[in-house]
Amino acid sequence: MLKKVAKLDGSQEEFKPEKISSSIFMAAQNVGGTDKSLSVVLANQVLKLLKVKFTNGETVSTAEIGNLVEKVLIENGHARTAKAFIVYRENKKHLHQDKSSLGIKDDIGLPYNTLYILKQRYLKRNADGEIVETPAEMIDRVAKALARVEKGKEKVNEWYLKFKEMMTSFDFLPGSRTLANAGKISAQLANCFVWPIKDDINDIFAILHKSTLIKKHGGGCGYNFSGIRPEGDIVGGIPDLAAGPVKMIEMFNLMTSLFRQEGKYESGNMAILNANHPDIFNFISAKASDGYLSKTNISVGVTDEFMKAAVAGKSWNLINPRTAQIVNTVDAKSILDLMANMAWSTGDPGIINLSAMNRGTAQANPLLAKKGPITATNPCGEVPLYPYESCNLGYLNFANFVKGKRFDFERMARVIRVAVRLMDNVITASWFPVAEVRKAVREHRRIGIGAVGWAETLSRLDIPYDSPRAFALAKKVVGTMYTNAFDESCKLAKEKGSFPLVKDSIWAKTKRKPRNVALLTFPPSSSNAVICDTSFGIEPYFAVAYEQNVLEGVRLKTVIPLFVEKLKEKGIFSEDLIQKIIDNHGSVQGVKGVPKSLQRVFRVAHDISWRDHIKMQAAFQSATDNAITKTINMASTVTPKEIEEAYILAWKLGCKGLTVYRDRTKANQVFEFGGSQNYSQKKMKCPNCDIDLIKDGKCYKCERCGFSTCEL
């Protein structure tokens, strides 16, 4: 009879037959099963197979037992229970971070989480779905594809080696679309697009078709519906016939649901309506019913004029875009009040600051004078775009530039110069299924370099996220990024030519002209943060330690590695201490046993005032020519009045957009703290891992593999 079991972590324990029936019953319960006696019958079948296979009583691994359990369940017609059991086993592998269980070759020396997401989303597969690429080969594929657009063998080889070195060190990586598709035939490498919406049914359906083609090949889409005549307006001389912008948005949202990228990834939309549209109140309230417009983020387009009127309590004109006539005059503050109340209860709408986006400067639409204002953004709001434009995203790994207790600006400057060339080459190498998009992309040559690892960087430097020192460092970092990126873009322009529309820009008559109309942005970074094994974007840590509910009855503990490292340095690490932090909603504040020095540095999102969240966004916006995606986390106790104050503060500080998220606004939010809350959830599944996606600001994100609806 079997005596020992070899566990995933390498340890051994006594073989206990009753554990088999317990695991089967747990899996059955997860799919509605209630017959405990049946689990015992099935477990006995597993035991018989084990006796036949292991006649000498040798040690058996948990993996071998699991394989036999799956076999018995499937052969006895319990497919749903088998699936639940398989997911449970996968979660255990993930918990123990057993790299060998992933079935891919680690030829770089990467952590488990990085290997996991590369396997799920980026490594090349054959026709049978089998992985045929290692992480090093993936980087090689991307580097070769992007260097291939250089002229001459010498330059191709030079930049191939530089791109490869930069990515292998994880100092910089291009965005998810480029990592997945570079080197493929007809490779669509861009992340996001904006489309014009005119008040004409033929044009609307043409854009619906073209944007759906783009979504099929990968990429989210943004639209401004302010040109659509209001609901109930005249159509063809017939009154009360117009559907209005909200119904049009509903149609675009439906098409997003019907057509998925690569057969499984759902794309996303950004719908904007300007504050002077007659249907603005209906638009702001559109997402009052949970689940309505679920694939679409909504934001109100505000201007300096509107915000000044709202703050001063002045009247505001609503104008019919069909006639350009005033159809109503309201209190401007009533619009802002409704925005705040709806954001308090649903998380939507956000704001898009059209004035901040269109100052006519190098960092706020340098084409304004000749091309007019930009009125729309990509789905998460970090890239203002003209119609048909797209943007390619890339990420510096800030944590890699921490050297001792200082930030290595010189090294970051060298890396970003190589990154500018790589991202510019993405434009040249990319294929687009719509001719207007291809033309607009190459006329503007807009790129968006952002970052991951800001929270880790500050923690390594012993700087609290919400301190003046952190805000000052953010300004210096982004200033260094922009100065070097712009200089390199000008050097590229001398070598390869400026972007074609430079003649319509503020640089038309200057001696130095850039190759790219814009260079920096700070987008969502779920996938790239997981790949780089660091914190998300410029966000603070959401929790120092938390339990993740990946399957009913199965919870995984996750702790920030740097925090564990700090505890071990002080000789105070223990599982009991970690559990205290989990029970404290992931925060170390006030937890007995955590030194004050660590409490000061490891402040998480909900420890930080919403005002300081906005100050950090504004600090990075100070030298960012595109825009920024950042979640302004708020406690469940904040009032609509405070959300209104947040809109006003963001406007005054020059933020180009704002997304607020009040704790408990949505049932399916990022983490379930403390292990006790149960919410009624409308669940969305990760297409890679088949576990629930969770709400993160305006995105839905998988906390295992990093899949995010905001990165599609």
Secondary structure by P-SEA (a helix, b strand, c coil): cccbbbccccccccccaaaaaaaaaaaaaaaccccaaaaaaaaaaaaaaaaaaccccccccaaaaaaaaaaaaaaacaaaaaaaaaaaaaaaaaaacccccccccccccccaaaaaaaaaccccccccccccccaaaaaaaaaaaaacccccaaaaaaaaaaaaaaaaacccccccccccccccccccccccbbbbbcccaaaaaaaaaaaaaaaaacbbbbbbccccccccccccccccccccaaaaaaaaaaaaaacccccccccbbbbbbcccccaaaaaaaccccccccccbbbbbbccaaaaaaaaabbbbbbbccccccccccccaaaaaaaaaaaaaccccbbbbccccccccccccccccccccccccccccccccccccbbbbbbbbccccccccccccaaaaaaaaaaaaaaaaaaaaacccccaaaaaaaaacbbbbbbcccaaaaaaaaccccccaaaaaaaaaaaaaaaaaaaaaaaaaaaaccccccccccccccccccccccccbbbcccaaaaaaaccccccccccccbbbbcccccbbbbbccaaaaaaaaaaccccaaaaaaaaaacccccccccccaaaaacccccccccaaaaaaaaaaaaccccbbbbbbbcccccccaaaaaaaaaaaaaacccbbbbbccccccccccccccccccccccccccccccbbbbccccccccccccccccc
